[in-house]
Amino acid sequence: MGLFLDGLFVRRSVLRPETVELMTAGSAQAAAADVPDPDLTTYGLGAYRIGADLGVWHGHRGSYAGFATVGASDEGRGITLVVLANVWATEHPGRAVWSALAGALRDEDLTGVGAAG
């Protein structure tokens, strides 16, 4: 998942730039939606902004059959972060972990660290 998101949002090698723009531009319907998580009001075409106070990250989260994931990329800094939790819960458990890790990376200089070739 991390390699895919990195190729999609950071390296932009998966889809045409116009398609990625559709994914990262929130829709009017999402902006008007009454949802419990403000991130969901930025939903575009299969992706949304995650953690506004942590910079601009684009990605997606979900859960299925006992697993919960949160994955997003910060195009400006060239980093992608994915969390997979093996748990089933009402509250999305991966989000708290993802937010803590993204917050820890906020002030780090990651130039050249883990760069995909």
Contacts in CASP RR format, 6 or more apart in sequence:
PFRMAT RR
TARGET T0000
AUTHOR 0000-0000-0000
METHOD contacts of the structure
MODEL  1
MGLFLDGLFVRRSVLRPETVELMTAGSAQAAAADVPDPDLTTYGLGAYRI
GADLGVWHGHRGSYAGFATVGASDEGRGITLVVLANVWATEHPGRAVWSA
LAGALRDEDLTGVGAAG
1 69 0 8 1.000
1 71 0 8 1.000
1 82 0 8 1.000
1 84 0 8 1.000
2 71 0 8 1.000
2 80 0 8 1.000
2 82 0 8 1.000
3 116 0 8 1.000
4 14 0 8 1.000
5 59 0 8 1.000
5 71 0 8 1.000
5 72 0 8 1.000
5 73 0 8 1.000
5 80 0 8 1.000
5 82 0 8 1.000
6 73 0 8 1.000
6 78 0 8 1.000
6 80 0 8 1.000
6 116 0 8 1.000
7 13 0 8 1.000
7 14 0 8 1.000
7 116 0 8 1.000
8 14 0 8 1.000
8 15 0 8 1.000
8 20 0 8 1.000
8 23 0 8 1.000
8 73 0 8 1.000
9 20 0 8 1.000
9 24 0 8 1.000
9 47 0 8 1.000
9 58 0 8 1.000
9 59 0 8 1.000
9 72 0 8 1.000
9 73 0 8 1.000
9 75 0 8 1.000
9 80 0 8 1.000
10 73 0 8 1.000
10 74 0 8 1.000
10 75 0 8 1.000
10 78 0 8 1.000
10 79 0 8 1.000
10 80 0 8 1.000
10 116 0 8 1.000
11 116 0 8 1.000
12 20 0 8 1.000
15 23 0 8 1.000
19 45 0 8 1.000
22 44 0 8 1.000
22 45 0 8 1.000
23 44 0 8 1.000
23 45 0 8 1.000
23 46 0 8 1.000
23 47 0 8 1.000
23 58 0 8 1.000
24 44 0 8 1.000
24 47 0 8 1.000
24 49 0 8 1.000
24 58 0 8 1.000
25 44 0 8 1.000
26 42 0 8 1.000
26 43 0 8 1.000
26 44 0 8 1.000
26 48 0 8 1.000
27 43 0 8 1.000
27 44 0 8 1.000
27 45 0 8 1.000
30 40 0 8 1.000
30 41 0 8 1.000
30 42 0 8 1.000
30 43 0 8 1.000
30 44 0 8 1.000
30 48 0 8 1.000
31 41 0 8 1.000
31 42 0 8 1.000
33 40 0 8 1.000
33 41 0 8 1.000
33 43 0 8 1.000
35 41 0 8 1.000
38 52 0 8 1.000
39 48 0 8 1.000
39 49 0 8 1.000
39 50 0 8 1.000
39 51 0 8 1.000
39 52 0 8 1.000
40 48 0 8 1.000
42 48 0 8 1.000
42 49 0 8 1.000
46 60 0 8 1.000
47 58 0 8 1.000
47 59 0 8 1.000
47 60 0 8 1.000
48 58 0 8 1.000
48 59 0 8 1.000
48 60 0 8 1.000
49 56 0 8 1.000
49 57 0 8 1.000
49 58 0 8 1.000
49 59 0 8 1.000
50 57 0 8 1.000
50 58 0 8 1.000
50 59 0 8 1.000
50 61 0 8 1.000
50 70 0 8 1.000
50 71 0 8 1.000
50 72 0 8 1.000
50 98 0 8 1.000
50 102 0 8 1.000
51 57 0 8 1.000
51 99 0 8 1.000
51 102 0 8 1.000
54 99 0 8 1.000
54 102 0 8 1.000
54 103 0 8 1.000
54 106 0 8 1.000
55 74 0 8 1.000
55 106 0 8 1.000
56 74 0 8 1.000
56 75 0 8 1.000
56 76 0 8 1.000
57 72 0 8 1.000
57 73 0 8 1.000
57 74 0 8 1.000
57 81 0 8 1.000
57 102 0 8 1.000
58 72 0 8 1.000
58 73 0 8 1.000
58 75 0 8 1.000
59 71 0 8 1.000
59 72 0 8 1.000
59 73 0 8 1.000
60 71 0 8 1.000
60 72 0 8 1.000
61 68 0 8 1.000
61 69 0 8 1.000
61 70 0 8 1.000
61 71 0 8 1.000
61 92 0 8 1.000
61 94 0 8 1.000
61 95 0 8 1.000
61 98 0 8 1.000
62 68 0 8 1.000
62 69 0 8 1.000
62 70 0 8 1.000
62 92 0 8 1.000
63 69 0 8 1.000
63 88 0 8 1.000
63 92 0 8 1.000
66 86 0 8 1.000
66 87 0 8 1.000
66 88 0 8 1.000
67 84 0 8 1.000
67 85 0 8 1.000
67 86 0 8 1.000
67 87 0 8 1.000
68 84 0 8 1.000
68 85 0 8 1.000
68 87 0 8 1.000
68 88 0 8 1.000
68 89 0 8 1.000
68 92 0 8 1.000
68 93 0 8 1.000
68 94 0 8 1.000
69 82 0 8 1.000
69 83 0 8 1.000
69 84 0 8 1.000
69 85 0 8 1.000
69 94 0 8 1.000
70 82 0 8 1.000
70 83 0 8 1.000
70 92 0 8 1.000
70 94 0 8 1.000
70 95 0 8 1.000
70 97 0 8 1.000
70 98 0 8 1.000
71 80 0 8 1.000
71 81 0 8 1.000
71 82 0 8 1.000
71 83 0 8 1.000
71 98 0 8 1.000
72 80 0 8 1.000
72 81 0 8 1.000
72 82 0 8 1.000
72 98 0 8 1.000
72 102 0 8 1.000
73 79 0 8 1.000
73 80 0 8 1.000
73 81 0 8 1.000
74 80 0 8 1.000
74 81 0 8 1.000
77 110 0 8 1.000
78 110 0 8 1.000
79 105 0 8 1.000
79 110 0 8 1.000
81 98 0 8 1.000
81 101 0 8 1.000
81 102 0 8 1.000
81 105 0 8 1.000
83 94 0 8 1.000
83 97 0 8 1.000
83 98 0 8 1.000
83 101 0 8 1.000
84 94 0 8 1.000
85 93 0 8 1.000
85 94 0 8 1.000
85 97 0 8 1.000
87 93 0 8 1.000
END
